[in-house]
Amino acid sequence: MNLKKRAAMLAQLALASAALAAVSAVSAQTAFRCEVDGKTVYSEAQCKNAKAVAPTQESAEQKARTDSANAKMQSDNAAVDKRIDKRASDEAKARAAERKAARASAGRAKAEGKRKSAKSPSSKSGSAKAAKAPKAAKKNASKQKRDNRVVSSPKTSP
């Protein structure tokens, strides 16, 4: 679950950086200033009597900060990717070890069961006798109850 959350965060971070790049690209395009119904409107499309407006240019300092921030974000993304891959690998190894241990445990239990049955071959006949004993006791008990019943005579009406 935690791995999924990290992957989702990484996807959001990638989406945010793509949006930032798109905004940077749009800001470099030319905009047009138009007069519509006495109001000034800015648009990407040229309109009647439009005047081109030059986009604001970034200073060298702003561009350096942007480049630095982008480089930092890329290195952070690479570090997160590396940690996610390592965790996924470790979890896969742990699951494989658990499956292997479970198979080994089941194999030992099966082998132990075979050894026990090989040691006592008469255990089957003993268990058959033991199974018959309760049935016989039950039969005797029901017979005894029948014998001890009191038979009531039908009531006669006056």
N, C-alpha and C positions, 0 to 999 in steps of 0.2 A: 504494500500500500504506500509506504513512504517513497518507494521508487517511482510510483506513478505520480505522486504529488510533485516530486522533483522534475520529472519529465514534463508535466503540465506547466510548471513554473518556467522551465527552460523554453517551452514553446511560446509562452506569453512574452518572455524576454526577447525572443527572436522576432515576434510580431511587433513588439514595441520598437525595436531597432529598425525594422523594415518601414514602419510608419514614420519614424524620424527621418529616414533616408528619403522617403517619398515627399515629406514636407520640405526638406532641403532642396529637392529637385524642383518642386512647384514654386518655391520662392525665387528661383532663378529665372522663371518665365516672365514674359512681358505682360503687364496688365494694361487695361484701357480704362480711361476716365471718360464717362459719358454723362450728358445732361438728360434726364428723363423726368418729365413733368416738373421741371424746375428744381429737381433734386440731383445731387451728384451721386453717381453710381459707378462702382468699379467692377469690371468684368474681364473674363478671359477672352471673350468673343468681342470682336470689333463692332461698334455700332456707328450710327450716323453721327458725324462731327466728333468722332472719338479722338482723344489725344493719348498717345502712348506714354505710359509712366514707367520709368526705369526702376527695376527692382533694387532694393537696398543691397549694397555690397557688404560682405563681411570684411572686417579689418583683418590684418595678418594675425593679430593677437587672438581674435575670435576663432579664426580658422585653425590656429595651433591648438587652442583649447578643445575644439571640436574633434580634431584628429586624435588628440591625447585621450579624450573620453572614449572615442570609438575603439582605440587600441586597448584601453583598459577593459572595456566591455567584451571585446573579443577574447582577451586572455582569461577573463572571468568565466566566460562561456566554455572555453576549452578546459578550464580546471573543473567546472561542474560536470562536463561530459566525462572527464576522466574518472571523477569520483563515482558517478552513476554507473559507468562501465565496470569499475572495480567492485562496487557493491553487488551488481547483478552477477558478476562472475563468482564472488564469494558465496552468495546465496545459492547459486546453482551447484557449487561444490558441496555445500552443506546438505542440500537436498539429496544429492547423489550418495553422500556418506550415510545419511539416514536410511535411504532405501537399501543400501548394501548391508548395513547393520541389521535391518529388519529381515532381509532375506537370510542372513547368516543365523539369526536367532530362530527363524522358522525352520531352517535346515537342522539346527541342533535339536530342537524340540521333536522334530520328526524322527531323527536318528535315535534319540533317547526313547521315544515310544516304541521303535522297532526293537531296541535292546531289551526293554521290559517284557515285551511279548515273547521274545526269544528265550528269556530266562525262565518263564513260567508257562510251559505248554499246557499244563493241567488247569490253568485258570479258566479256560472256556467251560470245561465241564463243571467246575465248581460254581461258576456264575449261573449256569443253567439250573443247577440244583437250588441255588439260592433264589432264583426267580420262581421256581415251582413252589417253594416253601410258603411264601405269602398266599399263593392261590389256595393251597391246601388248608391253611389256617383259616382263611376266609370262608371256605366251603364248610368246614367243621363248625365255625361260629354260626353260620346261618342255619345249619341243621339243628344246632343246639337251641337256637331261638325258636324254631318251629316246634320242637319237642316241649319247650317250657311254656308255650302259649296256653292261655286259659280260654277255653271255649265257652262263650256265654250262651246261655239258652235264650231262645226268643221270648220276649215278654208276651204275656197273655193279657188280653184286655178283660176287665171285669164285667 
